[in-house]
Amino acid sequence: MSTTATEQTPAGRGRAQRGSGKDSARGREEQSSAAQQAERVPPRLKERYRAEIAPALREEFGYANVMQIPGLVKITVNMGVGEAARDAKLIEGAVKDLGIITGQKPAVARAKKSIAQFKLRAGMPIGAHVTLRGDRMWEFLDRLLTLALPRIRDFRGLSDRQFDGRGNYTFGLTEQLMFHEINPDQVDRQRGMDVTVVTTATTDNEGRALLRRLGFPFREN
């Protein structure tokens, strides 16, 4: 006897139930992802740049096109570990600290040449670095300016003479303990780092004006 259009075999009903369950689970995942995206708050420094800083820069320099307004491209944080040539375990601490500070997995820098007098062989780890872009870049910069730099003992501001001639700025930090994400009890040794802020500015004056409005505490000469 043939099965009518409204009847299903047990196997057919099982496949239909499994298909319905997969569709339901997929729908819940999509709803959860959409909710997470809706709840994600844009970095406050990024919003401030768009609402206040960019218009102020356009007025200050008289840009005819909004694309001429200087902005941020990326931030690179580099932590050199020269002692790693003698003790390879030290690079692990640098990678851990840098990952905690930036919220991104660092890349390990390795020596390109062998130098006998420093007991350095090509391929040995000598540091770690991270390149931040997008929202993560804005969030790191906000934490750096509002939380980390004010924690430096006897801090008198950053030098405004460390631009490269094309609006990019590099400065050094002597230790990682200024970042509140670092637990002092879990630090094996003090590590400094270099921070490079890459901008779309074409001159140092434009780059300096951008960073000053973002909140960089430059020293008054």
Residue pairs with C-beta under 8 A, 6 or more apart in sequence:
3 9
8 16
42 135
43 135
43 138
43 139
43 142
44 142
45 138
45 139
45 141
45 142
45 145
45 214
45 215
46 135
46 138
49 71
49 72
49 214
52 213
53 210
53 213
53 214
54 66
54 69
54 71
56 213
57 63
57 69
57 70
57 206
57 209
57 210
57 213
58 66
58 68
58 69
60 209
61 68
61 206
61 209
63 69
70 167
70 199
70 200
70 201
70 206
70 207
70 209
70 210
71 199
71 200
71 210
72 137
72 138
72 141
72 197
72 198
72 199
72 200
72 210
73 133
73 198
73 199
73 200
74 131
74 132
74 133
74 137
74 198
75 131
75 132
75 137
75 140
75 141
75 195
75 196
75 197
75 198
76 129
76 130
76 131
76 132
76 195
76 196
76 198
77 98
77 101
77 102
77 129
77 130
77 132
77 140
77 193
77 194
77 195
77 196
78 109
78 127
78 128
78 129
78 193
78 194
78 195
78 196
79 94
79 97
79 98
79 106
79 127
79 128
79 129
79 176
79 191
79 192
79 193
79 194
80 109
80 126
80 127
80 192
80 193
80 194
81 90
81 91
81 94
81 125
81 126
81 127
81 128
81 191
82 126
83 90
84 90
84 91
84 94
84 124
84 125
84 126
84 127
85 111
85 118
85 119
85 120
85 124
85 126
86 119
88 124
88 125
90 188
90 189
91 108
91 125
91 127
91 128
93 187
93 188
93 189
93 191
94 106
94 127
94 128
94 191
95 106
95 108
95 128
97 176
97 182
97 187
97 191
98 106
98 128
98 129
98 130
98 193
99 105
99 106
99 130
100 179
100 181
100 182
101 140
101 176
101 179
101 181
101 182
102 130
102 132
102 136
102 140
103 136
103 139
103 140
104 130
104 132
104 136
105 130
106 128
106 129
106 130
107 128
107 129
107 130
108 125
108 127
108 128
109 125
109 126
109 127
109 128
109 129
110 122
110 123
110 124
110 125
110 126
111 120
111 121
111 122
111 123
111 124
111 125
111 126
112 122
113 120
113 122
114 120
114 121
114 122
120 126
132 140
141 197
141 214
143 179
144 195
145 214
145 215
145 216
145 217
146 215
147 179
147 180
148 173
148 178
148 179
148 180
149 155
149 158
149 178
149 217
151 178
151 180
152 173
152 178
155 217
156 219
157 217
157 218
157 219
157 220
158 171
158 216
158 217
158 218
158 219
159 171
159 218
159 219
160 208
160 212
160 218
160 219
160 221
162 169
162 170
162 171
163 169
163 204
163 207
163 208
164 170
164 204
165 204
166 201
166 202
166 203
166 204
166 207
167 199
167 200
167 201
167 202
167 203
167 204
167 206
167 207
167 210
168 196
168 197
168 198
168 199
168 201
168 207
169 196
169 197
169 199
169 207
169 208
169 211
169 216
170 194
170 195
170 196
170 197
171 194
171 195
172 192
172 193
172 194
172 195
173 192
173 193
173 194
173 195
174 190
174 192
175 190
175 191
175 192
176 182
176 187
176 190
176 191
176 192
176 193
177 184
177 187
177 190
197 211
199 206
199 207
199 210
199 211
201 207
201 210
208 218
211 218
212 218
